[in-house]
Amino acid sequence: MPLDAYAVCVMDALNTCTCTLLAIFYGLTILAWRLLRRYLFNRSSGIPEIENIGKTRFPEQRLDGTALICGGSIAGLLAARICSEFFEHVIIVEPEEWLTSEDGMRRFAWEQEHKRTRVMQYQSLHGSQALLYAGLRKLFPDLAEQCRYSGIAIYPADRKMNFAGTLIPAPVESYHGHLPETLVSSRAGLETLLRRLVLGRGNYRNIVQIAGTVIGLSPHSDDPSRIGRVKIRRTDSQIEELDANLVIDCTGVTRAGVKWLSQAGYGSTDVNIDGKLDLKDAKISFDQKLQYSSLICDVTPDTLKKLPIPNDQTTETMFFGFWEDDPNNGRRFFVMTKVDGDRIVIFVGQSSDDPVKYESLNAMRSLIQDLKTHKNPIPGWVIETIDIIEASQPEVHSSQLRIPPTAYIRYHQTVNLPSNFVALGDSVSSVDPLYGQGCTKALLGAVALHKVLSAKTQVDTKELPADFSEQFFKEHSKKTDNFWQLTHLLDYGIPSTTPLPGEDLKVGRLLRWYLRRVQILATKDAQAGRAYWDGVMGFGTSVDIFHPFIVLKTLFNTLIGGE
Ligand SMILES: Cc1cc2nc3c(=O)[nH]c(=O)nc-3n(C[C@H](O)[C@H](O)[C@H](O)COP(=O)(O)OP(=O)(O)OC[C@H]3O[C@@H](n4cnc5c(N)ncnc54)[C@H](O)[C@@H]3O)c2cc1C
């Protein structure tokens, strides 16, 4: 064979070989990503389990005795709904007595005479992820009807997300024209609705709520590995002790369970166990120094009609959100949204070492004029809306909060917990409220509770098994640890954040850079847009933005300087 022809043959063979190797590499990468995603989806998303959470069980399948739930807010109400299928009796203990009155379950939350004294966010901006709505619909089949009854709108969850002013289109096509829905309500609206659904309609007759504060617990006299009784201070200061087969801490950021357990001698051992923690070491916390300014404006129907709402929105679902792409300004986040009732909430969240307050519409207007956008200026209708609201001289309810540091009690690693103790909601972990995930996290805690109760309670068993608490916290961690990790990752990008002891703000820097680049890509790429939307609405997994195509497109877009 002539030398030239030989060289051509070798080149052809090499090309074929390279192409085959690339094709195999490509196929294996996609396959590995798909397998990993499926694994994480089944393990952590809660979506497969949500299908089952509303299923009713026969009363004879229920365990004898009482599930005692400490705290009657979002997590407590969801836990009660789950336990009503598994226990003969469910008791919620909640200090705020008015919550069981008509006012606590009022049809229209904005007409409530009382305000919550132990839930600081009762008068703050509230957003619900689409996953929360999906879960609540399973628990309460007539949810949509009940929302309408309470003036709470439901709509496809298109929040007109944007990257510093550039729209990230909602993935309507990718969802075949049916974007998952969510509900639009104030915090008071959501909580009051849930309370009416759980307590107010007589649908779950084995649930009662009593007024009191849980102040301690004591081991069972026959078997100290589980709790026997719970000590309650009633509103008339009388102390009462109640038997409990399961104790659920839903006391929110009070995290009272930690104190009760320590006082009763749980949460510590004399021997060191690898990978396990004493309860006193289980808490980690860092501070993003977040300041929260919410103005709830009561407007008239006439004023609502005058608002220059864009054509692709309705009055009921009016929303504008803008996240500044500048950590040095405290990553300011502005929102203007209609909520239940004739009310518009105008909000700013901002991290800062010093107190920051936006207490008037004028202060909000000045802030908007100061926000830095990338390409498109803040749309004119936003300022115009504030002008119209201000001119109508509405009653404005101002809530100015300094959010406490976020914290995580790592119960899933804690030694010597009583076998019949669990915790969910903010009593386990709180995350940055700006991401709107807190109530979804409580829902996923309830999903974990349902899963472990279903697996661990048989028809012929009358007690919880010895590993119940351990199994619950394992499942709970699978479902909710991601929320904490995300807050940890993103909030280290703000210079004013005080990190966890032993860490500095460089932790996660590369990942933060990548996330920002994916957001930029999402403004023009449908696949990245879908991954981003799923993440924001609670439907994603932690590897969605690492799909091999998204990684390649993100890197390419960065190389060509795409903004
Ligand atoms: C400012 C702010 C804004 C937020 N915005 C959003 C948002 O937009 N979207 C979202 O999903 N999440 C948001 N969150 C988070 C969300 O509100 C919480 O995750 C959610 O309320 C947790 O519910 P929970 O029942 O665990 O705790 P909580 O709602 O805090 O309730 C705790 C309950 O325990 C009771 N309690 C306390 N001590 C005792 C005791 N010793 N005995 C008995 N009962 C007791 C209290 O009275 C209260 O009813 C926000 C949080 C904050 C702070």
PDBQT file of the ligand as one rigid body, heavy atoms in Angstrom, charges set to zero:
ROOT
HETATM    1  C1  LIG A 601     -39.946  37.019  58.130  1.00  0.00    +0.000 C 
HETATM    2  C2  LIG A 601     -40.197  35.641  57.612  1.00  0.00    +0.000 A 
HETATM    3  C3  LIG A 601     -40.749  35.482  56.357  1.00  0.00    +0.000 A 
HETATM    4  C4  LIG A 601     -40.999  34.203  55.861  1.00  0.00    +0.000 A 
HETATM    5  N1  LIG A 601     -41.491  34.054  54.602  1.00  0.00    +0.000 NA
HETATM    6  C5  LIG A 601     -41.780  32.821  54.134  1.00  0.00    +0.000 A 
HETATM    7  C6  LIG A 601     -42.346  32.642  52.852  1.00  0.00    +0.000 A 
HETATM    8  O1  LIG A 601     -42.543  33.594  52.113  1.00  0.00    +0.000 OA
HETATM    9  N2  LIG A 601     -42.657  31.384  52.452  1.00  0.00    +0.000 N 
HETATM   10  C7  LIG A 601     -42.429  30.295  53.243  1.00  0.00    +0.000 A 
HETATM   11  O2  LIG A 601     -42.746  29.170  52.844  1.00  0.00    +0.000 OA
HETATM   12  N3  LIG A 601     -41.867  30.438  54.461  1.00  0.00    +0.000 NA
HETATM   13  C8  LIG A 601     -41.546  31.665  54.919  1.00  0.00    +0.000 A 
HETATM   14  N4  LIG A 601     -40.986  31.812  56.158  1.00  0.00    +0.000 N 
HETATM   15  C9  LIG A 601     -40.711  30.616  56.952  1.00  0.00    +0.000 C 
HETATM   16  C10 LIG A 601     -42.001  30.066  57.523  1.00  0.00    +0.000 C 
HETATM   17  O3  LIG A 601     -42.777  31.094  58.075  1.00  0.00    +0.000 OA
HETATM   18  C11 LIG A 601     -41.669  29.044  58.592  1.00  0.00    +0.000 C 
HETATM   19  O4  LIG A 601     -40.840  28.071  58.015  1.00  0.00    +0.000 OA
HETATM   20  C12 LIG A 601     -42.927  28.392  59.116  1.00  0.00    +0.000 C 
HETATM   21  O5  LIG A 601     -43.726  29.317  59.791  1.00  0.00    +0.000 OA
HETATM   22  C13 LIG A 601     -42.530  27.282  60.068  1.00  0.00    +0.000 C 
HETATM   23  O6  LIG A 601     -43.651  26.838  60.707  1.00  0.00    +0.000 OA
HETATM   24  P1  LIG A 601     -43.525  26.170  62.138  1.00  0.00    +0.000 P 
HETATM   25  O7  LIG A 601     -44.868  25.676  62.452  1.00  0.00    +0.000 OA
HETATM   26  O8  LIG A 601     -42.381  25.245  62.151  1.00  0.00    +0.000 OA
HETATM   27  O9  LIG A 601     -43.109  27.345  63.129  1.00  0.00    +0.000 OA
HETATM   28  P2  LIG A 601     -43.888  28.688  63.511  1.00  0.00    +0.000 P 
HETATM   29  O10 LIG A 601     -44.742  29.126  62.394  1.00  0.00    +0.000 OA
HETATM   30  O11 LIG A 601     -42.845  29.629  64.006  1.00  0.00    +0.000 OA
HETATM   31  O12 LIG A 601     -44.819  28.273  64.736  1.00  0.00    +0.000 OA
HETATM   32  C14 LIG A 601     -44.337  27.808  65.958  1.00  0.00    +0.000 C 
HETATM   33  C15 LIG A 601     -45.545  27.587  66.857  1.00  0.00    +0.000 C 
HETATM   34  O13 LIG A 601     -45.122  27.003  68.075  1.00  0.00    +0.000 OA
HETATM   35  C16 LIG A 601     -45.805  27.638  69.149  1.00  0.00    +0.000 C 
HETATM   36  N5  LIG A 601     -44.982  27.441  70.358  1.00  0.00    +0.000 N 
HETATM   37  C17 LIG A 601     -43.813  28.034  70.674  1.00  0.00    +0.000 A 
HETATM   38  N6  LIG A 601     -43.363  27.576  71.856  1.00  0.00    +0.000 NA
HETATM   39  C18 LIG A 601     -44.259  26.661  72.289  1.00  0.00    +0.000 A 
HETATM   40  C19 LIG A 601     -44.336  25.820  73.439  1.00  0.00    +0.000 A 
HETATM   41  N7  LIG A 601     -43.399  25.824  74.383  1.00  0.00    +0.000 N 
HETATM   42  N8  LIG A 601     -45.407  24.998  73.557  1.00  0.00    +0.000 NA
HETATM   43  C20 LIG A 601     -46.363  24.952  72.602  1.00  0.00    +0.000 A 
HETATM   44  N9  LIG A 601     -46.325  25.718  71.497  1.00  0.00    +0.000 NA
HETATM   45  C21 LIG A 601     -45.290  26.560  71.344  1.00  0.00    +0.000 A 
HETATM   46  C22 LIG A 601     -45.953  29.082  68.690  1.00  0.00    +0.000 C 
HETATM   47  O14 LIG A 601     -46.980  29.759  69.373  1.00  0.00    +0.000 OA
HETATM   48  C23 LIG A 601     -46.272  28.874  67.214  1.00  0.00    +0.000 C 
HETATM   49  O15 LIG A 601     -47.641  28.706  66.999  1.00  0.00    +0.000 OA
HETATM   50  C24 LIG A 601     -40.706  33.076  56.664  1.00  0.00    +0.000 A 
HETATM   51  C25 LIG A 601     -40.143  33.241  57.929  1.00  0.00    +0.000 A 
HETATM   52  C26 LIG A 601     -39.882  34.515  58.393  1.00  0.00    +0.000 A 
HETATM   53  C27 LIG A 601     -39.257  34.683  59.751  1.00  0.00    +0.000 C 
ENDROOT
TORSDOF 0
